[in-house]
Amino acid sequence: MFSATVMITASFSTAGMINTSNCRTPLVFRPSAEVFPPFLPKEVEKIKDPFARKLASRIERLPVELSISNHCIMSSCVKPLVQNTTNPLFSLLFTGLFCSSCFEWRYTLPFLEQAGLETWAIDILGWGFSNLESLPLCNVESKRDHLLQFWKAYIGRPMLLVGPSLGAAVAIDFAINHPEAVDKLILIDASVYAEGTGNLSRLPKFVAYAGVSILLKSLPLRFFATDLMFKSIGLDTCLDWTLIGRLHCLLPWWEEATVDFMNSGGYNVAALIPQILKRTLIIWGEDDHVIDSKLAVVGINLSPNSI
């Protein structure tokens, strides 16, 4: 699953959003002894995917002061290899999917960085590897404030904001409420038509805790879901990707943060889509069996500046 959000500051070219056609050098990862940050669960050592191991070694925590509470969150992210302070055209910030982490961008980031783009991957508040020991609220308002304060502290100029799946709802909500921070949007397989978390918001807490532990944290069920989403990837790869997708669930505050988001009602942004004034690129996978690709056409028709 995705659970990260991407912010990008860039200009759309007439040929498309980002041109990487000049990048022809293949990416090669040679065996190396990566040093992982101590806040990652020890199970990170079991991961075999070289792209995931490389990205894991780059994850760090940066302080973010929330304005709607007195919490300072040590927020997990992957910083750009090079921050471009002289040319403000390219600054990307990636978010992710529901209950996911910046690991979702392990294959994408190297190519964008090779193209010379300033690329950030940030974990949305409540998901990923941020330190939530103080147990801040993880509702929509808190997630929006966290993203805004991160942007103010470390980016500070309009960005191209990328959101996949539920990350698209994060991106839309943020762009509507803080248009000064967003230049353009990229929405990938956007999960934006559900009315929040629906009946899940009315579950008793003990039922919600049991549900997230069984459905989202369970290794067998995670493995089964990964196998359904990514067919013909082989047993070893499927297990490895399951470990990657589940890693953040092993942090001690993960269940509390997830249940808090579910009980808060979640994202309900369908009615906001016609209000999106930023230029928006909608991308959908033809083989996406989770969210109907016909909804991409609905999004294009509803959003006045989308392609």
C-alpha positions as CSV (number, residue, x, y, z in Angstrom):
1,M,0.0,0.0,0.0
2,F,1.0,3.6,-0.4
3,S,1.0,5.9,2.5
4,A,3.4,8.6,1.5
5,T,2.7,12.0,-0.2
6,V,4.9,13.7,-2.8
7,M,5.4,17.4,-3.1
8,I,6.9,18.7,-6.3
9,T,7.6,22.3,-7.3
10,A,7.9,22.3,-11.0
11,S,6.5,23.8,-14.2
12,F,4.5,21.6,-16.6
13,S,6.1,21.5,-20.1
14,T,3.9,21.5,-23.1
15,A,5.0,17.9,-23.7
16,G,4.1,16.8,-20.1
17,M,4.8,17.3,-16.5
18,I,8.4,16.3,-16.1
19,N,10.8,15.4,-18.9
20,T,13.3,12.7,-18.1
21,S,14.0,11.6,-21.6
22,N,17.6,12.7,-21.3
23,C,18.2,10.2,-18.5
24,R,19.6,7.2,-20.2
25,T,22.1,5.9,-17.6
26,P,20.8,2.7,-16.0
27,L,20.5,2.7,-12.2
28,V,22.8,0.1,-10.7
29,F,22.8,-0.9,-7.1
30,R,25.8,-2.9,-6.0
31,P,25.9,-4.9,-2.8
32,S,26.8,-2.7,0.2
33,A,26.5,-2.7,3.9
34,E,23.8,-0.1,4.4
35,V,23.6,1.6,7.8
36,F,19.9,2.0,8.9
37,P,18.7,4.7,11.2
38,P,18.2,3.3,14.7
39,F,14.5,4.3,14.9
40,L,13.5,1.8,12.2
41,P,12.2,-1.6,13.5
42,K,15.0,-4.2,13.5
43,E,13.1,-6.2,11.0
44,V,14.4,-3.8,8.3
45,E,17.6,-6.0,8.3
46,K,15.5,-8.8,6.8
47,I,14.6,-6.8,3.7
48,K,16.3,-7.9,0.5
49,D,15.1,-5.4,-2.1
50,P,18.2,-3.3,-2.9
51,F,16.1,-0.2,-3.7
52,A,14.3,-0.5,-0.3
53,R,17.5,-1.0,1.6
54,K,19.1,2.0,-0.1
55,L,16.1,4.2,0.7
56,A,15.8,2.9,4.3
57,S,19.4,4.1,4.9
58,R,18.3,7.6,3.8
59,I,15.2,7.9,6.0
60,E,15.7,10.5,8.7
61,R,13.5,12.5,11.1
62,L,13.2,16.3,11.0
63,P,11.5,18.4,13.7
64,V,8.1,19.8,12.8
65,E,6.1,22.1,15.2
66,L,2.4,21.6,14.8
67,S,0.4,24.9,15.0
68,I,-2.9,23.4,16.2
69,S,-1.3,21.6,19.2
70,N,1.9,21.9,21.3
71,H,3.5,18.9,19.8
72,C,6.8,18.8,18.0
73,I,6.9,15.8,15.7
74,M,10.1,14.2,14.7
75,S,8.9,13.6,11.2
76,S,10.2,10.8,8.9
77,C,11.2,11.7,5.4
78,V,13.7,11.2,2.6
79,K,15.5,14.5,1.8
80,P,16.8,15.4,-1.6
81,L,20.3,14.4,-2.4
82,V,20.8,18.0,-3.5
83,Q,18.6,20.9,-2.6
84,N,18.4,23.4,-5.4
85,T,18.4,26.8,-3.9
86,T,19.3,28.7,-7.1
87,N,16.7,27.2,-9.5
88,P,13.3,27.1,-7.8
89,L,11.6,25.2,-10.7
90,F,12.0,21.7,-9.4
91,S,11.1,20.8,-5.8
92,L,9.0,17.7,-5.4
93,L,7.2,16.4,-2.4
94,F,5.8,12.8,-2.4
95,T,3.1,11.5,-0.1
96,G,1.9,8.0,0.0
97,L,-1.1,5.7,0.4
98,F,-3.3,4.8,3.4
99,C,-1.3,3.1,6.1
100,S,2.0,3.2,4.1
101,S,5.4,4.9,4.2
102,C,7.9,6.6,2.0
103,F,9.2,3.1,1.0
104,E,6.5,3.3,-1.7
105,W,8.8,5.6,-3.6
106,R,11.9,3.4,-3.5
107,Y,11.9,2.8,-7.3
108,T,10.7,6.3,-8.3
109,L,13.0,8.6,-6.3
110,P,16.3,7.4,-7.9
111,F,15.0,8.2,-11.4
112,L,13.7,11.6,-10.5
113,E,16.9,12.5,-8.7
114,Q,18.9,11.3,-11.6
115,A,16.9,13.7,-13.7
116,G,18.1,16.5,-11.4
117,L,14.9,17.1,-9.6
118,E,14.7,18.2,-6.0
119,T,12.6,15.4,-4.6
120,W,11.2,15.0,-1.1
121,A,9.3,12.0,0.2
122,I,7.4,12.5,3.5
123,D,5.4,10.3,5.7
124,I,2.0,11.6,6.4
125,L,1.3,12.2,10.1
126,G,0.1,8.9,11.6
127,W,1.7,6.7,9.0
128,G,5.3,5.8,8.2
129,F,8.2,6.2,10.7
130,S,7.7,9.5,12.5
131,N,8.0,9.5,16.3
132,L,4.5,9.7,17.6
133,E,5.3,8.7,21.2
134,S,3.4,11.8,22.4
135,L,0.3,10.4,20.6
136,P,-0.9,13.6,18.7
137,L,-4.3,13.6,17.0
138,C,-4.0,12.0,13.6
139,N,-7.2,13.3,12.0
140,V,-7.5,15.2,8.7
141,E,-6.8,18.6,10.3
142,S,-3.7,17.4,12.0
143,K,-2.4,15.7,8.9
144,R,-3.0,18.9,6.9
145,D,-1.3,21.1,9.6
146,H,1.7,18.7,9.8
147,L,2.2,18.9,6.0
148,L,1.9,22.7,6.0
149,Q,4.4,23.1,8.8
150,F,6.8,20.7,7.1
151,W,6.5,22.7,3.9
152,K,7.1,26.0,5.7
153,A,10.1,24.7,7.5
154,Y,11.9,22.9,4.7
155,I,10.6,23.8,1.3
156,G,9.0,27.3,1.4
157,R,8.0,27.6,-2.3
158,P,5.1,26.3,-4.4
159,M,5.5,22.7,-5.2
160,L,4.2,20.0,-7.4
161,L,2.4,17.8,-5.0
162,V,2.0,14.1,-5.9
163,G,-0.5,11.8,-4.2
164,P,-1.3,8.2,-4.9
165,S,-4.5,6.4,-3.8
166,L,-5.6,8.0,-0.5
167,G,-2.6,10.3,-0.9
168,A,-4.6,12.0,-3.7
169,A,-7.2,12.9,-1.1
170,V,-4.4,14.3,1.1
171,A,-3.1,16.3,-1.8
172,I,-6.5,17.7,-2.8
173,D,-7.4,18.7,0.7
174,F,-4.1,20.4,1.1
175,A,-4.2,22.2,-2.2
176,I,-7.7,23.5,-1.5
177,N,-6.8,24.8,2.0
178,H,-3.3,26.0,1.2
179,P,-3.1,27.0,-2.4
180,E,-0.1,29.2,-1.8
181,A,2.0,26.0,-1.1
182,V,1.0,24.2,-4.3
183,D,1.9,24.9,-7.9
184,K,0.4,21.8,-9.5
185,L,-1.0,18.4,-8.7
186,I,-0.3,14.8,-9.8
187,L,-3.0,12.3,-8.7
188,I,-2.2,8.6,-9.2
189,D,-5.0,6.0,-9.0
190,A,-6.8,8.5,-6.8
191,S,-9.0,7.1,-4.0
192,V,-11.0,10.3,-3.5
193,Y,-14.7,9.3,-4.0
194,A,-15.3,7.5,-0.7
195,E,-17.1,9.4,2.0
196,G,-14.4,9.2,4.6
197,T,-14.0,6.1,6.6
198,G,-17.8,5.6,6.7
199,N,-19.1,3.1,9.2
200,L,-15.5,2.4,10.5
201,S,-15.7,5.8,12.3
202,R,-18.5,4.4,14.5
203,L,-16.8,1.2,15.5
204,P,-16.1,0.8,19.3
205,K,-12.4,1.4,19.9
206,F,-11.7,-2.2,21.0
207,V,-13.2,-3.5,17.7
208,A,-11.2,-0.9,15.7
209,Y,-8.0,-2.0,17.4
210,A,-8.7,-5.6,16.7
211,G,-9.5,-4.8,13.1
212,V,-6.3,-2.9,12.3
213,S,-4.2,-5.5,14.0
214,I,-5.8,-8.4,12.1
215,L,-6.3,-6.7,8.7
216,L,-3.3,-4.4,8.4
217,K,-0.7,-5.8,10.7
218,S,-1.2,-9.5,10.1
219,L,1.7,-11.0,8.0
220,P,-0.4,-13.7,6.3
221,L,-3.2,-11.2,5.3
222,R,-0.6,-8.6,4.1
223,F,1.1,-11.4,2.1
224,F,-2.3,-12.4,0.5
225,A,-3.1,-8.7,-0.3
226,T,0.3,-8.2,-1.9
227,D,-0.1,-11.3,-4.0
228,L,-3.5,-10.1,-5.2
229,M,-2.2,-6.7,-6.2
230,F,1.1,-7.7,-7.8
231,K,0.6,-10.9,-9.8
232,S,3.4,-13.1,-11.0
233,I,6.1,-11.5,-8.8
234,G,7.3,-14.8,-7.3
235,L,7.1,-16.1,-3.7
236,D,10.4,-14.5,-2.5
237,T,9.6,-11.1,-3.9
238,C,6.0,-11.2,-2.6
239,L,7.3,-11.9,0.9
240,D,9.9,-9.2,0.7
241,W,7.4,-6.6,-0.4
242,T,5.1,-7.7,2.4
243,L,7.8,-7.1,4.9
244,I,8.5,-3.7,3.4
245,G,4.8,-2.7,3.4
246,R,4.3,-3.9,7.0
247,L,7.5,-2.5,8.6
248,H,6.0,0.8,9.9
249,C,3.1,-1.2,11.5
250,L,5.7,-2.5,14.0
251,L,6.1,0.9,15.7
252,P,4.5,1.0,19.1
253,W,2.1,3.9,18.4
254,W,1.0,2.7,15.0
255,E,-2.3,1.1,16.1
256,E,-3.3,4.2,18.2
257,A,-2.6,6.6,15.3
258,T,-4.5,4.4,12.8
259,V,-7.5,4.0,15.0
260,D,-7.6,7.7,15.7
261,F,-7.7,8.5,12.0
262,M,-10.5,5.9,11.4
263,N,-12.6,7.2,14.3
264,S,-12.2,10.8,13.1
265,G,-14.1,10.1,9.9
266,G,-11.1,10.3,7.4
267,Y,-11.0,12.2,4.1
268,N,-14.2,13.2,2.3
269,V,-13.0,15.3,-0.7
270,A,-15.3,14.3,-3.6
271,A,-17.2,17.6,-3.3
272,L,-14.0,19.6,-3.4
273,I,-12.8,18.3,-6.8
274,P,-14.6,21.0,-8.9
275,Q,-12.9,23.6,-6.7
276,I,-9.4,22.5,-7.7
277,L,-7.9,25.5,-9.5
278,K,-4.4,24.1,-9.9
279,R,-3.4,22.3,-13.0
280,T,-3.7,18.6,-12.3
281,L,-2.4,15.5,-14.0
282,I,-4.5,12.4,-13.4
283,I,-2.7,9.1,-13.9
284,W,-4.4,5.7,-13.7
285,G,-3.1,2.2,-14.3
286,E,-5.0,0.1,-16.8
287,D,-4.5,-3.0,-14.7
288,D,-5.6,-1.4,-11.4
289,H,-8.1,-3.8,-9.9
290,V,-8.5,-1.9,-6.7
291,I,-10.0,1.4,-8.0
292,D,-11.9,1.4,-11.2
293,S,-10.0,3.3,-13.9
294,K,-13.3,4.8,-15.2
295,L,-13.1,7.1,-12.2
296,A,-10.2,8.8,-13.9
297,V,-12.6,10.1,-16.5
298,V,-14.9,11.3,-13.8
299,G,-12.1,13.2,-12.2
300,I,-11.1,14.9,-15.4
301,N,-14.7,16.0,-16.1
302,L,-15.1,17.3,-12.5
303,S,-11.8,19.2,-12.3
304,P,-11.7,22.2,-14.6
305,N,-7.9,22.2,-15.0
306,S,-7.1,18.5,-15.2
307,I,-5.6,16.4,-17.9
